[in-house]
Amino acid sequence: MIDHRADVLAWNRLGHALLAGHVDLDAPDTRMRPNIARMLFLDPHHRALYCDWHAKAQVTVAALHQAVARHPADPELEQLVGQLAVDSPEFARMWVRRPVRTCSYYLRELDHPVVGRVTLANETVTLPDDDQQIGLFYVRPGTSDADALTLLAQSLERRLAPGTLSRKEDAR
């Protein structure tokens, strides 16, 4: 679940491991918690996941344009866009083009460092009252993509088994 700034509000362990297992899930300072847009443009580990990074980036920039239109007085959103424009020339180029695009369903191919290539269906549901989005990722049962997610889930279980890493250590 993300807010209008693309700040991660919640995700399950498998979603975290799939999209940002190298990021601290439990950062006490909310400013240090994951932001999908920031990771996409500034985090080489996250960026490397997306086989079609450019398409994901365009959708993300369009979503931020929509957020700015709906929340013009949000200083944190303004700071995020400013940071991305300064720190990412690609973001700056896309931002000035003002892409208008909504995408509630798409197939996303990832190149995951633990399980390799996996294609997921991704549906985004926007909650109208609080402008938050829920991202649902799923695969077809019985496919190699399902096997990859099962393998990733099993690797999480092994790391969280008694006598192994703690949840906080696992999030790193």
SULMORA-V626830 format. One record per residue. N is the residue number from 0. RES is the residue in one small letter. OMEGA is omega in whole degrees, -180 to 180 (* if undefined). Layout:
n=N res=RES omega=OMEGA
n=N res=RES omega=OMEGA
This chain:
n=0 res=m omega=178
n=1 res=i omega=175
n=2 res=d omega=-176
n=3 res=h omega=177
n=4 res=r omega=-176
n=5 res=a omega=172
n=6 res=d omega=178
n=7 res=v omega=178
n=8 res=l omega=-180
n=9 res=a omega=169
n=10 res=w omega=180
n=11 res=n omega=-176
n=12 res=r omega=-179
n=13 res=l omega=177
n=14 res=g omega=178
n=15 res=h omega=-180
n=16 res=a omega=-179
n=17 res=l omega=-171
n=18 res=l omega=-175
n=19 res=a omega=-179
n=20 res=g omega=180
n=21 res=h omega=-177
n=22 res=v omega=180
n=23 res=d omega=-179
n=24 res=l omega=-172
n=25 res=d omega=-180
n=26 res=a omega=-177
n=27 res=p omega=179
n=28 res=d omega=-176
n=29 res=t omega=178
n=30 res=r omega=-180
n=31 res=m omega=180
n=32 res=r omega=-175
n=33 res=p omega=172
n=34 res=n omega=-175
n=35 res=i omega=-179
n=36 res=a omega=180
n=37 res=r omega=179
n=38 res=m omega=-176
n=39 res=l omega=-176
n=40 res=f omega=-172
n=41 res=l omega=-176
n=42 res=d omega=-177
n=43 res=p omega=178
n=44 res=h omega=-179
n=45 res=h omega=-180
n=46 res=r omega=-177
n=47 res=a omega=178
n=48 res=l omega=-169
n=49 res=y omega=177
n=50 res=c omega=175
n=51 res=d omega=-177
n=52 res=w omega=-176
n=53 res=h omega=179
n=54 res=a omega=178
n=55 res=k omega=180
n=56 res=a omega=180
n=57 res=q omega=178
n=58 res=v omega=-179
n=59 res=t omega=178
n=60 res=v omega=178
n=61 res=a omega=179
n=62 res=a omega=178
n=63 res=l omega=175
n=64 res=h omega=178
n=65 res=q omega=180
n=66 res=a omega=179
n=67 res=v omega=178
n=68 res=a omega=-179
n=69 res=r omega=-176
n=70 res=h omega=-175
n=71 res=p omega=-178
n=72 res=a omega=-179
n=73 res=d omega=-177
n=74 res=p omega=179
n=75 res=e omega=177
n=76 res=l omega=178
n=77 res=e omega=179
n=78 res=q omega=179
n=79 res=l omega=-179
n=80 res=v omega=178
n=81 res=g omega=179
n=82 res=q omega=-179
n=83 res=l omega=-180
n=84 res=a omega=180
n=85 res=v omega=-172
n=86 res=d omega=-179
n=87 res=s omega=177
n=88 res=p omega=179
n=89 res=e omega=177
n=90 res=f omega=-178
n=91 res=a omega=179
n=92 res=r omega=-180
n=93 res=m omega=-176
n=94 res=w omega=-177
n=95 res=v omega=176
n=96 res=r omega=179
n=97 res=r omega=180
n=98 res=p omega=176
n=99 res=v omega=-174
n=100 res=r omega=171
n=101 res=t omega=-178
n=102 res=c omega=-179
n=103 res=s omega=177
n=104 res=y omega=173
n=105 res=y omega=172
n=106 res=l omega=-177
n=107 res=r omega=177
n=108 res=e omega=180
n=109 res=l omega=172
n=110 res=d omega=-172
n=111 res=h omega=-177
n=112 res=p omega=-179
n=113 res=v omega=-172
n=114 res=v omega=178
n=115 res=g omega=-176
n=116 res=r omega=177
n=117 res=v omega=178
n=118 res=t omega=-178
n=119 res=l omega=167
n=120 res=a omega=-179
n=121 res=n omega=174
n=122 res=e omega=179
n=123 res=t omega=178
n=124 res=v omega=178
n=125 res=t omega=178
n=126 res=l omega=-170
n=127 res=p omega=-175
n=128 res=d omega=-176
n=129 res=d omega=174
n=130 res=d omega=175
n=131 res=q omega=180
n=132 res=q omega=174
n=133 res=i omega=177
n=134 res=g omega=179
n=135 res=l omega=178
n=136 res=f omega=179
n=137 res=y omega=179
n=138 res=v omega=176
n=139 res=r omega=178
n=140 res=p omega=176
n=141 res=g omega=-180
n=142 res=t omega=176
n=143 res=s omega=176
n=144 res=d omega=177
n=145 res=a omega=177
n=146 res=d omega=-180
n=147 res=a omega=178
n=148 res=l omega=176
n=149 res=t omega=178
n=150 res=l omega=179
n=151 res=l omega=178
n=152 res=a omega=179
n=153 res=q omega=178
n=154 res=s omega=176
n=155 res=l omega=-180
n=156 res=e omega=179
n=157 res=r omega=-179
n=158 res=r omega=-179
n=159 res=l omega=179
n=160 res=a omega=179
n=161 res=p omega=179
n=162 res=g omega=177
n=163 res=t omega=-177
n=164 res=l omega=174
n=165 res=s omega=178
n=166 res=r omega=-178
n=167 res=k omega=178
n=168 res=e omega=-179
n=169 res=d omega=-176
n=170 res=a omega=-177
n=171 res=r omega=*
